[in-house]
Amino acid sequence: MLSNDLKKGDRVRLTNGWKATIADNLRGNTRMATVEGYVTETGSIYVWDIVGVELTPKQIKARDTVKAFFGA
């Protein structure tokens, strides 16, 4: 599934094991989601942190840039 196929209300699992509900119908590298972790809060998440999402070549490049910048 591509990240642009995710719709508002879809339930997803994140790479850290937490669950989230997509809160928008936008496209791109970030999506608004309600994340259920230590606490439940709504905020932006990167699409490459969603389990089972296929990344486009541009998203792979963006992921690598973000990881290099933040030292992940």
C-alpha positions as CSV (number, residue, x, y, z in Angstrom):
1,M,0.0,0.0,0.0
2,L,1.3,3.4,-0.9
3,S,1.1,6.2,1.7
4,N,-1.3,8.2,-0.6
5,D,-3.8,5.3,-0.3
6,L,-4.2,5.9,3.4
7,K,-7.5,7.7,4.2
8,K,-8.9,9.4,7.3
9,G,-10.0,6.9,9.9
10,D,-7.6,4.1,8.8
11,R,-5.9,2.3,11.7
12,V,-2.2,1.7,11.3
13,R,0.7,0.3,13.3
14,L,3.9,2.3,13.7
15,T,7.4,0.9,13.6
16,N,7.7,1.4,17.4
17,G,4.7,-0.8,18.0
18,W,2.2,1.9,18.8
19,K,-1.1,2.2,17.0
20,A,-2.5,5.3,15.3
21,T,-5.6,6.5,13.5
22,I,-5.0,8.6,10.4
23,A,-6.7,12.0,10.8
24,D,-6.4,13.6,7.4
25,N,-6.7,12.7,3.7
26,L,-3.5,14.6,2.6
27,R,-0.6,13.3,0.6
28,G,3.1,13.6,1.2
29,N,5.8,12.6,3.7
30,T,3.9,13.5,6.8
31,R,0.4,12.7,7.9
32,M,-1.7,13.9,10.8
33,A,-2.6,11.0,13.1
34,T,-3.9,10.3,16.6
35,V,-1.2,8.1,18.2
36,E,-2.0,5.8,21.1
37,G,1.3,5.4,23.0
38,Y,2.2,6.4,26.5
39,V,-0.5,9.0,26.1
40,T,-3.0,9.5,23.2
41,E,-2.3,12.7,21.2
42,T,-2.7,14.0,17.7
43,G,0.2,15.2,15.7
44,S,2.2,14.7,12.5
45,I,4.0,11.4,11.8
46,Y,6.3,10.5,9.0
47,V,4.9,7.9,6.5
48,W,8.1,5.8,6.8
49,D,7.2,5.2,10.4
50,I,4.0,3.3,9.4
51,V,4.3,-0.4,9.0
52,G,3.5,-1.9,5.6
53,V,3.6,1.3,3.6
54,E,5.6,1.2,0.3
55,L,7.8,4.3,-0.2
56,T,8.3,6.1,-3.4
57,P,11.9,6.9,-4.5
58,K,11.4,10.6,-3.4
59,Q,10.1,9.4,0.0
60,I,13.1,7.1,0.4
61,K,15.4,10.1,-0.3
62,A,13.5,12.3,2.2
63,R,13.7,9.5,4.8
64,D,17.4,9.2,4.4
65,T,17.9,13.0,4.6
66,V,15.8,13.2,7.8
67,K,17.7,10.3,9.4
68,A,21.1,11.8,8.4
69,F,20.0,15.2,9.9
70,F,18.7,13.9,13.2
71,G,21.3,11.1,13.5
72,A,18.9,8.1,13.7
